[in-house]
Amino acid sequence: MAFLIDPQELKPGLILFRRADVQHRNWYCRIKVPGSDRYKTVSLRTADVTTAKEAAFDADADLRFRVKHDVPVFNRTFAQIAKMYADHQQARSEAGEITHHRWEVVESIIRAQINRYVGAKQIAHVSHDDFLGYPLWRRQNGLGRGGRPVSDATIRYEMSIFRSVIAFAVGKRFVPESHVYKGKLPLAKVRREEFTPEEYRKLHTFARGWVKRARTKKFEWHRQLAYNFILIMCNTGMRPAEAKNLRWRDVAIRADSHGRRMVILHVRGKDKSRQLVAAGNVADYLERVRSLTINETAPEGAVFVNGKGDPAATLYADQIEALLREAGLLLSASGSTRSTYCFRHTYATFRLTEGVDVYFLSKQMGTSVKMIEDHYGHINPVKNASRILQGLPGWEAT
């Protein structure tokens, strides 16, 4: 190092030196961390070389004690570690390991939320109590989308990033393994609830009038796309990410051995691709979308586009939110706000209610049987009502 002057090796891995880039003549020492390629520099706060040597040996002994007993060696604030973590995520995005959007979201949450909470604290002093206290602080110090109270789902996601930063600090040996909270996150997962058959019929009926009530042709165009998007999602079970990636080359219309029309979609999510099938009515909905985007239907073109002809990044989220709010369907029976993902849940619920085998449904939806059983176990009583109610008044065996 160019600023290092008057170096003295006190023993292997322990160097005494002065700095050329400061005004004072005080001594420093540089200590190699046992078992790693890292070094720690300590200011000895004395210009006397004899006192400095004694202090350097004391610092070396203290560091070795810390390493042996898994005590943090370096002092860093949470914000400093979080910056290192965010930079690492940016490097991963540039290498193609995660999306650029994922890195932007992580960086934004760290900067806008978590750093406000514990950014100034030494990373070694961020405790499990701090972690578990985040939900209360978050609700008291910010709102969610559209000025609404922040949702449990948002807090859970932010806490997962919070925990990832701590785990990153463990990997860098800034804190011991015990600093990572190993229990379940304190908030239950929020089920983006499906529509009941009655709600779905109401939505279907209301949406047709909603399209006609558009004040301008431009608004009508957006509403028509949003309406047909909903119909396609509720009748295929696609994930929103798969809908964003859907291209016209991925759409095929076929007939089965009985001459019944069906749609085959080749969909791609973040990491995997699969095929799914849909009934002939989905072909009608797709043809409506095609007629609305006639200039954008080259094979490589996105199925769902915005007004500029580019892939619809938000999948008509504003229009759908407005539609659900006007129809009185934005909030589910439990009070949670519905999102685009509820259309996938609606599809799964309707299919299970109709008696579709869980194994086949798992293949169609690109998920596991266990996942379906865990998330849609509440459907079984409806599906098996005749068995459950057997022997009760009105349900006697015939």
Protein Blocks (a to p, Z undefined) as FASTA:
>chain_A
ZZlghiacfbghiacdddfkbfblcdcdddddehiabdcdddehiabfklmmmmmmmmmm
mmmmmmmnopafbdcdfklmmmmmmmmmmmmmmnopacfklmmmmmmmmmmmmmmmmmmp
cfklmcfklmmmmmmmmmmnoccehhiacdfklmmmmmmmmmmmmmmmmmnopacfklpc
fbdcfbdcdddddddfklmmmmmmmmmmmmmmpmbfklmmmmmmmmmmmmmmmmnopafk
lmmmpcfklpccdddfkopacdddddddfkbccdddddfklmmmmmmmmmmmmmlmcfkl
cfbdcfkopacfklomlmmmmmmmmnopmbcfkopacdfklmmmmmmmmmmmnopafklm
mmmnopafklmmmmmmmmmmmmmmmmmmgoiahiacZZ
